[in-house]
Amino acid sequence: MSRHGQTEREIADCVGAIYEASTGGGDWHQVGDRLRRLTNARRAILRVPDANGSSRNLLMNVDEGDAVYAAYYHSIDPYTSRARRDFSEERSGHLGRARIGAEIVAEDAFLRSEYYADFARRHARRHMLGGMVGVGQANPIGLFRDDTSQPFGAHDVRLLEILLPHLQRALELRERLGLVAEDACLTRAALDSVTVGMAIVDAGLKLHFLNEAGRRHLDHGASGLGSMRSGPYAGNGVYLAARSRQDAARLRRLIAPATASGTGGAMRIEGRDGAACAVLVSPAPAGLARDRGGHASGGPAEGLAMVVLQRLGRAVAPSVDLLCDVFGFSRAEAEVAAALSGGASAEDVARLRAVSLTTVRSQIRSILGKCECENLRDLEAAMASLSVLAPARP
Amino acid sequence: MRDPVILPPRQVNRGPEAVPLTDLRQYVEALRRLGELQEIDVPVALDLEVGAITRRCYETGAPAPLFKSFSDHPGNGFRILGAPGGTSCQPGLRLARVALALGLPPSSNGLEIVEAIADSLDQPAIPPVVVADAPCFEHVTTGDAVDLTRLPVPLLHHGDGGRYLNTWGCIVARMPDGAWTNWSIARMMLVDGQRLTGIVAREQHVGMVAQAWAAIGKPMPFALALGVEPAIPFICGMPLPAHVDEADRLGALLGRPIRTVRCRTIDLEAPASAEILIEGHLHLDEAIEEGPMGEFAGYVPAEPPTRRPVYHVTAISHRTGAILPVVVAGEPVEENHTAWGIPSAAQILHDLRAAGLAITTAWIPLESALHWLVVTVPRDWRRRTGIEDSAALCRRIGEVVFAGKAGAVIPKVIVLNDDVDPTNVRELVWAFATRCHPQLGHATFEHIPAAPLLAYLRSSEKVAAATGKIVYNCLPPDEWGEALPIRASFRHGYPAEIVARVRHRWAAYGFR
């Protein structure tokens, strides 16, 4: 126990709480509680920008004083305006340094200020111990005592200076993890929007990623493929599984070599309803393997394979709007093209649209010209490609 | 005869509690320190009372009884140690006697012991060393002075056909050309003061050696070492391949050479640690009625006695106050299940791995009386073995197991994923009951060599020494791939943090 009452253990616990909070494993309010206990402060404030462009206190819940401060007194806070000026002029000289209030703003000036008279005095902010941390911009951290307490001293300054580097690293970590999470979120959203099923599996067929189309495919009761939660422990993961032994064995034979940088391959799996599905297996992209290697603790990353699932034989007609946008079709041409790619003949289209066959043939010529196709077979292929690329409907 | 070679002992980390126990008396003291020995000072009868007390010890997990005097065989200072390799009811010490005997920490569990034995099979052999003298030569009688009835030979079961001198001793036999010295364990019944009889099947290694002697028209010299250092019965019970010297393998397991001593009347070396050493010749051309005797399957056979070969004894040597270890075979768990079953599981594990199969462990459940073998495999066994379907894996396992000597005993193999602990009988019964389809995926084998003492054999099978065997496929359906069933248990069915929280707060809930 130090002579000021904090044990090294308490300081270490506070450091631990800071990193737990930054990685999402803990609560920033617990950090605030520990900081206040360590410094005998009434309030702890670490302001960080939020998504709305304003700021919020990470360390404590908002109280009446915060609301009043945010509404007006922030604009006349002598500490903040001075600190921002100092920070912008000499960033490196301030980062990691702790100061008591009187070092930032002369005591008599502070006591004469509107800020003190109307706000700080009434909301337990007579004495201040502060510092700066931040990633893109300076974020003030302040610990406050009220009128009845002793001012902060040199011991408190040293204590905060022990903690400031950890707070700085924690904020950097928090931002980095936030970016990673955002990146993953965007990737998932993009993959969820395509109409083909995509899965990333390991050699044991454990699913490491599955997009929305893949999930729909595997959840379909009649599909020849499914997903299966595995034990023996709850949370041991979900596996890609074929409904038949033979398909399961073929799938394993395709996937295992692909995870070992082999070539992969393709197979066809039929469901109980007779619908067929094409399964394309390939080694996972090299970048993905590198990313996973980064997670591993020294050992080589487990090999992964990408599995693409696409139902065969289904109508592949992209939306009329899409066809208009991409090929410059008129609406009538787009409707004709969609019908043709769905398997209808020119006669069928003429009958369905109640127009003459000559009209339809004329529209077909126009359609082939606009999409630079030689014949209806080419058109059908172009429609199929577009169908795959078109965003999935929510 | 091959010259013994002394190799430097292998350094084996056997834990801080490991102390080499090089004779039975050291073992007895170690048992005493562990609370695993009960000295019995009151006289007890060799007729059934010793057997009944020992059986009760097995069945309650009580300490091993050390009998010091006998009401129906008074006055010559011999002692009997019952249940020398039985199991204990002390928490965490169930296999303490087995582990101690093998130089392992007494808290070792079954799978750790199996691994230690299996590992030793890949270590270089350490042949025994011959020493000049041994404590058993304190008292030596030879020729006409030999009298086996001076020894305290108990009648073990009600219904046994005679008194059995050997239930835990080491039978030493050597091929006529000296190329192979076999150590084995088999029951031997007292016939009279100078003769013993016992099972000597042609398929047994001792039977193979005896046949070799018979082929040149000579009886087989044998030594019976009773009360040997505690590890020896375990290697005698281990189904090593033919032509492998048990003493060499035990040296590899213990990391030191076993001490042997030259016999007085025959050209053999026997374990120097023996409390009692019997020498003589086995005559295959002479037969006398033997048995029945209560055996490892847990039954006293109803069949009449069988005519078996005769051992003629030429010398008896013993220490003062010699201790005769006694096994009272029967319902599990007794030494057949520990000293035969555990080394058998280790040998099978080694054989399966040597065959390229991905095996987590092999275990002969002690309660199965050597009738079940459990083999567990990791979830990725397909990738590790190159075998695609579970039925083919089971067949391959059966081919390997039943091709070995250990497989001659084991009739039923259960193949499970390694989330199941095969030493936990409660878990094993649940897994076998729920994961084994009654019809699908099993591998059956016809006419496989079988130990005649298997309980359920029909008479024709006993005569043929062969029966049908099976490998039960308890693996998930092949279409599941590597997915396993999710277990609805406290340990498996909840997130780790909930499990930890409940464990941590157990007393706070009010449980004691």
Interface residues (C-beta under 8 A of the other chain):
Chain A: A203 G204 L205 K206 M228 R229 S230 G231 P232 Y233 A234 G235 N236 Y239 L240 A241 A242 R243 S244 R245 D247 A248 A249 R252 A256
Chain B: R379 D380 R382 R383 E388 D389 N417 D419 P477 D478 E479 W480 G481 E482 A483 L484 P485 I486 R487 H492 G493 Y494 P495
